[in-house]
Amino acid sequence: MNNAYLIDTHVLLWFLAGDKSISKTAKSILLNTDNRCFVSIASLWEIAIKINLGKLTIESDFSELANLLYQNDIEIMQVTFDHIVGLQDLNPAFALGSVVRGQNTRKSRI
């Protein structure tokens, strides 16, 4: 059974940088290639804005981010108005959910 996860901006940055701030659960989810992992285009927009304002620095050039996401099987989720409307029905108790543990792991990390 495949699970799908929407990755938070901080979690994405910590994962790609190999930062120890990422939780073991989040790291396990991202490393398990049986899971479908998504990052919102809004998170990428946020990263670009913070870099431009000097509030964030990353080791790679921002233009390389799409390649890093591809290497780590992280899909970019576009945001539509229907997605935003759907937030109205989101259960407030929604969390990452259970971690499916498997042998497959993503290979490329920065």
N, C-alpha and C positions, 0 to 999 in steps of 0.2 A: 504494500500500500504506500503510495507516494503522498507526502505531505507538501503543502505549499506555504511559504513564509514570505512576508513582506519585511525587509530588513530596514531597521532604523538607521538614520544617517550616521550617528556616532558608532554604532555597531559596524557598519560598513567601513568607516575610516579606521577603526581599531583593527578589524580583520585584515584589511589590505596592508596596513602598516606592521602587522605582527605585534601590536600593542597588547600588553598583558592586562589592560583594563577590560577586555572582552570577557564575558562570563564563559565558563566551561560549557554551559548549555548552548549558548549562541554559537560558540566555536564549533561544537559538535554538529549542530544543525547545518552550518555553512560547509563543513568538511564532508558531510554525507551526501554523495552525489545522487542518492535515491530521492532526496528532497529537491523540490523546485524552489529556488530562491529568487526573489524579486527585489529590486530597489526602485522606488518611485522616481520618476523624472523630476519631481519636486525636490527630492533629496539632492540630486545632481545640480539642480538650479541653486539650491541653498549653498552647496559647496563652492560653486563658481562665484557667487556673490560674496561669501566670506573670504575667499582668496583675494578677490578684487579689492575688498575693504581692508585687507591686511590683518584680518582676524583669524586667519587659518593659513597654515603652510603645509604643503604635502611634499614628499620626496620626489614624486614623479611630476611631470608636466601634466596639467589638467587634461590636455588633449589625448593623453595616453590612458585616461580612465576607462574609456569604452573598451579598449583592448584588455585591460586588467579585469574588467567585469566579464568579458567573453572568456578569458583564460580560466576564470573561476566559476564558469557556468551560472553567473548571476544575470538574470534577465532584467531589462529595463521595462518598467511598467509605465505606460502613458496614463495620464489622468484625464478622465472625461467628466462631463457634468453628471452623467449617470453614476460614476464612482462616488462622487461627492454626495449625491442624493442617497446612495446606498449606505453612507455613514450614519444616516438617521436611524437605521435599523440595526446597527452594530451593537452587540451585547457588550455592556461596559465591563463585564468580567472576562472578555476575550483576552487570551494571552498567547504566548508562543505555541502552546499545546505540547503534546508529547513528542519526544525525540525518537525518531526511528533510528536504531543503531544498525549499521551495516558495515560491510568490509570496504565498500567503495569510498574513496576520499578524493577531494579535489587536489590537483597536483600543484598548481601555480599560485603562489602567494608572494606579496612583496614584503 
